[in-house]
Amino acid sequence: MKSASILVGIAVFLFAGHGYTREAIEIERINPGNINYELSISYTNLESERTDILEEVVSIGNSFIVVPRFLGNSIISLDTLVYSPSITYGITDKLNLFGGFSYLSNYRQSTGGDLGKQEDTDAYLDNFHIGIGGSLYKSSIQDMGVDTALAIGLAQASKLNETDIKFDIAKSYDIGFIVYRILDPLVLSLQFKYKINIEREMENVLYDPPDLLSISPAIKFSVNHMTTLVGGFSWTRIGESTVNGTPTNEITRTKMDINFGIESAINNHLRLTAHIGSNISGQGGANFTVGLSYQ
């Protein structure tokens, strides 16, 4: 297990806001005793050349999924669909309990070496998790606050062959928090996410996925009390991964992605979101995510 980093985030903004922005935030909150049901579908495309292990990092809500592939020297194109249902229960007005899982579907094309062009697909359940989250701080006029979440990966899947899937228990932990400030009609936010991965057996080797750190500033603009536009970027640090204790690379990688989206409350119970992102530096591709939630 790699050492966890201690993250300290300080955000100071100077003005308060009112109106549509505050109403939109209240729609997102979960009242005590209520249950929020959510389904998100993410599509990611990634292409890489001459790499031994391709590690696709997919960000979903408060968590990451790392999809490792042992490739050899090759050119590879990987298309991944991730279906992620989840449930959140409001314990108090400041504390939530959440859980869910992901279903991955991959289509992979590769060429290189003596095997020539290859194509294959696979699909499996992955990333069963449970967590707790809530509000750490909220100002008396509710125009500034800090929310946090902690999740434990109950089971992560490794595909052994065409028919067998192995689950590793409690091999990943996620922690994150977000600082926000309302400047009507804007919401400024700064989000930190950190994922700790522990060594697990995969394809007859001991594989230790990289730890991940992500910092994501964003701006939300409330068009009205039902619709919000979102824009921002994320910087991700990808730590060292090992196979049988041997590092797969000698450098710590970083990447940056830019993201845009729209969030719409169809009514007081139903909410629809759509986000698109693209890699602008480092290893990565493009992704598109749609989500539907009901409470």
C-alpha positions in Angstrom: 0.0 0.0 0.0 1.4 3.4 -0.9 1.5 6.3 1.5 -1.5 8.5 1.5 -1.0 12.3 1.0 -2.3 14.9 3.4 -4.4 17.4 1.4 -5.1 20.9 2.6 -7.4 23.2 0.6 -8.1 26.8 1.4 -10.6 28.8 -0.6 -11.6 32.4 0.3 -14.3 34.4 -1.7 -15.6 37.8 -0.8 -19.2 38.2 -1.8 -22.6 36.6 -1.1 -25.3 35.8 -3.6 -29.0 35.1 -3.7 -31.7 34.0 -6.2 -31.7 31.2 -8.7 -28.3 29.8 -7.6 -29.5 29.1 -4.0 -32.7 27.4 -5.3 -30.7 25.2 -7.6 -28.5 24.0 -4.8 -31.4 23.3 -2.6 -32.9 21.0 -5.3 -29.7 18.9 -5.2 -29.7 18.3 -1.4 -31.2 15.1 0.1 -33.6 15.6 3.0 -33.3 13.3 6.1 -35.1 10.0 5.5 -35.2 10.5 1.8 -33.5 8.2 -0.8 -31.9 9.4 -4.0 -31.6 6.9 -6.9 -29.1 7.6 -9.6 -27.9 6.0 -12.8 -25.0 7.4 -14.8 -23.6 6.1 -18.1 -20.1 7.1 -19.1 -18.3 6.5 -22.5 -14.6 6.8 -22.7 -12.3 6.5 -25.7 -8.5 6.1 -25.3 -5.7 5.4 -27.7 -2.1 4.6 -26.7 1.1 3.6 -28.5 3.9 1.3 -27.3 3.1 0.8 -23.7 3.3 -2.3 -21.4 0.3 -1.5 -19.3 -2.5 0.8 -20.3 -4.3 2.3 -17.3 -7.5 4.0 -18.1 -8.7 6.3 -15.4 -12.5 6.9 -15.3 -13.9 9.4 -12.9 -17.4 8.8 -11.6 -18.8 11.0 -8.9 -16.7 10.8 -5.8 -14.7 7.8 -7.1 -12.2 6.7 -9.7 -12.1 3.4 -11.6 -8.7 2.2 -13.0 -9.0 -0.2 -15.9 -5.6 -1.9 -16.4 -4.6 -3.9 -19.5 -1.4 -5.9 -20.0 -0.5 -5.1 -23.6 3.1 -5.5 -24.5 4.4 -3.1 -27.2 1.5 -2.2 -29.4 -0.9 0.4 -30.6 -4.3 0.1 -28.9 -7.7 1.7 -29.1 -10.0 1.1 -26.1 -13.7 2.1 -25.9 -15.3 1.7 -22.5 -18.9 2.0 -21.4 -19.4 2.3 -17.6 -23.0 1.9 -16.2 -23.1 3.1 -12.6 -26.3 2.8 -10.5 -26.2 4.1 -6.9 -28.4 4.9 -3.9 -27.9 7.8 -1.4 -29.8 7.9 1.9 -30.2 11.1 3.9 -29.3 10.3 7.5 -29.5 13.9 8.7 -29.5 17.3 6.9 -25.7 17.1 7.0 -24.9 13.4 6.6 -25.6 10.9 3.8 -24.9 7.2 3.3 -24.3 6.0 -0.3 -23.5 2.8 -2.2 -23.4 1.4 -5.7 -21.5 -0.5 -8.3 -20.3 -0.3 -11.9 -20.7 -2.5 -14.9 -17.9 -2.2 -17.5 -18.1 -3.0 -21.2 -14.9 -2.8 -23.2 -14.2 -3.0 -26.9 -10.5 -3.2 -27.7 -8.5 -3.1 -30.9 -4.7 -3.5 -31.0 -1.9 -4.1 -33.4 1.8 -4.8 -33.0 4.3 -7.6 -32.4 3.8 -11.0 -34.1 0.0 -11.2 -33.6 -1.0 -8.5 -36.0 -4.4 -6.9 -35.6 -6.6 -8.1 -32.7 -10.1 -7.3 -31.6 -11.9 -8.4 -28.4 -14.7 -7.4 -26.1 -15.4 -8.1 -22.4 -18.0 -7.0 -19.8 -18.2 -7.5 -16.1 -19.3 -6.0 -12.8 -16.8 -3.9 -10.9 -16.3 -1.4 -8.1 -18.9 -2.4 -5.5 -18.6 0.4 -3.0 -20.2 2.0 0.1 -19.5 5.4 1.6 -20.5 8.3 3.8 -20.6 11.9 3.0 -22.0 15.2 4.1 -21.4 18.8 5.0 -18.3 19.7 7.0 -19.0 23.4 7.2 -21.8 25.8 6.0 -21.9 29.5 6.7 -24.8 31.0 8.5 -26.2 32.5 5.4 -25.5 29.3 3.4 -23.4 31.0 0.7 -20.2 29.1 1.4 -19.5 25.5 2.5 -17.3 22.4 2.5 -18.7 19.0 1.6 -16.8 15.7 1.9 -17.2 12.0 1.0 -15.4 8.8 2.0 -15.9 5.6 0.1 -14.5 2.0 0.5 -14.3 -0.3 -2.4 -16.0 -3.4 -1.2 -15.0 -5.4 -4.2 -13.0 -4.8 -7.4 -13.1 -7.2 -10.3 -10.2 -8.6 -12.3 -11.0 -10.5 -15.5 -8.9 -13.7 -15.5 -10.1 -15.2 -18.8 -13.1 -15.3 -21.0 -15.4 -16.8 -18.3 -13.8 -16.2 -14.9 -13.9 -13.0 -12.8 -12.0 -12.6 -9.5 -13.1 -10.1 -6.9 -10.6 -8.4 -4.5 -12.2 -7.3 -1.3 -11.5 -3.8 0.2 -8.5 -3.0 -2.1 -9.4 0.6 -2.7 -10.4 3.7 -0.7 -11.6 7.0 -1.9 -11.7 10.3 0.0 -12.7 13.7 -1.4 -14.0 17.1 -0.4 -15.3 20.2 -2.2 -15.2 23.8 -1.2 -17.8 26.0 -2.8 -18.9 29.7 -2.7 -22.1 31.2 -4.1 -21.7 34.4 -6.2 -25.2 34.6 -7.7 -25.7 33.5 -10.4 -22.4 31.6 -10.1 -21.1 28.8 -7.9 -17.3 28.6 -7.6 -16.0 25.3 -6.4 -12.7 23.5 -5.8 -12.7 19.7 -5.5 -10.0 17.3 -4.2 -10.2 13.5 -4.7 -7.7 10.9 -3.6 -7.8 7.2 -4.3 -5.6 4.7 -2.4 -5.1 1.3 -4.2 -3.7 -1.8 -2.6 -1.9 -4.7 -4.3 -4.1 -7.4 -5.7 -3.6 -10.6 -7.9 -4.4 -10.1 -11.5 -3.7 -12.4 -14.5 -1.3 -14.5 -12.4 0.8 -11.5 -11.3 0.7 -9.2 -8.2 -0.5 -5.9 -9.6 -0.5 -2.7 -7.5 -2.5 0.0 -9.3 -1.4 3.6 -9.0 -2.7 5.9 -6.4 -4.6 8.9 -7.9 -4.9 12.5 -6.9 -7.3 14.9 -8.7 -7.8 18.6 -8.2 -10.8 20.1 -10.1 -11.8 23.8 -10.1 -15.2 24.5 -11.6 -17.8 27.2 -12.2 -21.5 26.7 -12.3 -23.8 29.2 -13.9 -27.5 29.1 -13.0 -29.6 29.9 -16.0 -32.7 29.7 -13.9 -33.8 27.7 -10.8 -34.0 24.5 -13.0 -31.0 24.6 -15.3 -27.3 25.0 -14.6 -24.3 25.2 -16.9 -21.0 23.8 -15.7 -17.4 24.4 -16.9 -14.0 23.5 -15.4 -10.9 21.4 -15.7 -9.2 18.6 -13.6 -5.6 17.9 -13.0 -4.8 14.3 -12.1 -1.6 12.9 -10.7 -1.1 9.1 -11.5 1.3 7.5 -9.1 3.6 4.5 -9.6 2.1 1.1 -10.4 4.0 -2.2 -9.9 3.9 -5.8 -11.2 5.4 -8.3 -8.8 7.0 -5.5 -6.9 8.7 -4.0 -10.0 7.7 -0.5 -11.1 6.1 -0.4 -14.5 7.3 3.1 -15.1 10.0 5.3 -13.6 8.1 8.5 -13.6 5.0 9.9 -12.0 2.5 10.8 -14.7 0.1 13.7 -14.7 -2.8 14.6 -17.1 -5.2 17.4 -17.5 -8.8 17.3 -18.8 -11.3 20.1 -19.6 -15.0 19.5 -18.8 -18.3 21.1 -19.7 -21.8 20.1 -18.8 -25.5 20.9 -18.2 -27.6 20.0 -15.2 -31.3 20.3 -15.4 -34.0 19.7 -12.7 -37.0 18.3 -14.7 -39.0 18.8 -11.5 -38.4 18.7 -7.7 -37.8 15.0 -7.8 -36.1 14.2 -11.2 -32.8 15.6 -12.3 -30.9 15.1 -15.6 -27.2 15.8 -16.2 -24.8 15.6 -19.2 -21.1 16.2 -19.1 -18.4 16.0 -21.8 -14.6 16.0 -21.2 -11.5 15.9 -23.3 -7.8 15.3 -22.4 -5.6 18.3 -23.1 -2.3 17.1 -21.8 -0.8 13.7 -20.7 -2.3 10.3 -21.5 -6.1 10.3 -22.1 -8.9 10.5 -24.5 -12.5 11.8 -24.5 -15.4 11.0 -22.3 -19.1 11.6 -22.2 -21.4 11.0 -19.2 -25.2 11.3 -18.8 -26.9 10.8 -15.4 -30.4 10.6 -14.2 -31.4 10.9 -10.5 -34.7 10.7 -8.6 -35.6 11.3 -5.0 
